[in-house]
Amino acid sequence: MYVPCWPVLAPLSLLGRRPARSLPFPFSASRRHAFYVARGGIYHLARALGCADGGTVLMPDYHSGTEVWAVRAAGATVRYYHVGRDLQVDLEELKTLCELRPRALYLIHFLGWPQPVKEVKRLCQERGIPLIEDCALSLLSQLDGRPLGTFGDFAVFCLYKSLPVPNGGLLVQNTNGPSALGGLDLRRCSRTSVVARITELLLMWLRSRSERLGAALMRGKRVAGWTLDRLGIARLPVGDISPEFSTPGYDIGKLDIAMSPWCAALLDRLDYGAIARRRRENFLGLAGRLAGRVALPRRDLQEGVCPLFFPILVPDKAAAARALRARGIEAVEFWNYGHPGVEDHAGPDAAFLRRHLLELPIHQDVGPAQIEFMAEQVLRLNPCA
Ligand SMILES: Cc1ncc(COP(=O)(O)O)c(C=O)c1O
């Protein structure tokens, strides 16, 4: 069995007519900019907030590294605050750090679970500090019936992590007044980049139906990619979180590239209610099988939470990921590294999460049989050892 880590693209979703329904937030937000990837929005927002003079942005010590890179590339100084093993921030620490009058507070909602964003918002409002909600991992998640990303002054979303689209990062402005990115002109992305990623998503779909054929075609695609590299035909990647920060995903000259028109067309055709429902069902299905037998950082699933992955804690993350991949389960290692130098400022809980937190796919294309298969395979790892 093959369980892909990201949602796959069914060929039929490229065809067909747009259903007559309105799109949910953030697609309905009146002030939004659609970038190729979210880091473009983060970089331009940090510049618009005047960070080029070295102004301080408060950011969590547990992060992907990409968002910190983008804020620093804009000229900001980053001051880290701690994240606990339950993926939650410490309000008392934030209160103390806000006394430093930072240029902005950057809050990440991890894997769909909301931070205490109402309290953080109040803290920021009382001190006149802009709040940026990072919803890269929390598209469609809600707190008390209100979408994450509507609380902060600004919010960023990474669409291709939750949806079968080839690229896309949204920056939303919730405040009135002048548009923060008013005069920004975005460039079109290259067609080759889009076609390459769409092909990959289609092949993942095929492989989830026919393991052998899909795997063979994927190998063919890798050869095609290698050939394009040799011919010097560049593609702009999505999801590049390599720790070297020297790969094409970290080219500052490419941060003004727009989401491709293909994404907009696909986004119109998705059933967002069904996506959130399936993710929740999958989470509850795995939780029912694994709770009490595997260490879980979060067992709770409040109403409205749309989980990105099913997080588990394992003694040896690399070995567990390897073993699961060998059985066809694309487990995700979010995140083995942070931004260089964060180790000197990170708390023990962030270090613990980097060493032990492993994510299992529970997206909308994962069905009950795959959930059962994953539960069996995870239990075979004897992860509580
Ligand atoms: C929490 C978080 N924020 C922002 C980003 C940046 O997203 P993108 O890769 O679309 O630039 C990432 C990417 O992994 C992320 O995990």
The ligand as a Tripos MOL2 file, in Angstrom:
@<TRIPOS>MOLECULE
LIG
   16    16     1     0     0
SMALL
NO_CHARGES

@<TRIPOS>ATOM
      1 C1          5.2530   27.2020    9.5260 C.3       1 LIG1
      2 C2          5.6850   27.5650    8.1480 C.ar      1 LIG1
      3 N1          5.5770   28.8460    7.7560 N.ar      1 LIG1
      4 C3          5.9450   29.2400    6.5230 C.ar      1 LIG1
      5 C4          6.4480   28.3580    5.6140 C.ar      1 LIG1
      6 C5          6.8550   28.8060    4.2520 C.3       1 LIG1
      7 O1          6.0460   28.2230    3.2830 O.3       1 LIG1
      8 P1          6.5210   28.1320    1.7650 P.3       1 LIG1
      9 O2          7.3060   26.8700    1.6360 O.co2     1 LIG1
     10 O3          5.2370   28.0910    0.9970 O.co2     1 LIG1
     11 O4          7.3150   29.3220    1.4820 O.co2     1 LIG1
     12 C6          6.5910   26.9990    5.9760 C.ar      1 LIG1
     13 C7          7.1500   26.0250    5.0370 C.2       1 LIG1
     14 O5          7.4240   24.9050    5.3520 O.2       1 LIG1
     15 C8          6.1820   26.6020    7.2640 C.ar      1 LIG1
     16 O6          6.2780   25.3310    7.6580 O.3       1 LIG1
@<TRIPOS>BOND
     1     1     2 1
     2     2     3 ar
     3     2    15 ar
     4     3     4 ar
     5     4     5 ar
     6     5     6 1
     7     5    12 ar
     8     6     7 1
     9     7     8 1
    10     8     9 2
    11     8    10 1
    12     8    11 1
    13    12    13 1
    14    12    15 ar
    15    13    14 2
    16    15    16 1
@<TRIPOS>SUBSTRUCTURE
     1 LIG1         1 GROUP 0 **** ****
